[in-house]
């Protein structure tokens, strides 16, 4: 089952983020079979005071997400990202599957 990885953060050095982080991380996106669903540096907050940036990635499995996060070659670029951002939060979740009892209710 596919899984999603959501990252929110605020870039405090957007120039380095654009020129040093993004070009390198794209190779990891390909390597770990990610698909970028959403990427926005100035996402519109609807509630609270979230970080301004949002990335939503889709992976074939949660294992792919874990492999991406623990990839030894990714660690230096991840450290760069953490150094040039603030409010970073990352979560993963499996793709939503409508429960059988809900599918039955939706048929009516």
Buried (B, 14 or more C-beta within 10 A) or exposed (E): EEBBBBBBBBBEBEEBBEEBBBEBBEEBBEBBBBEEEEEEBEBEEEEEEBBBBBBBBBBBBBEBBBBBBEBEEBEEBBEBBEEBBEEBEEEBEEEEEEEEEEEEEEEE
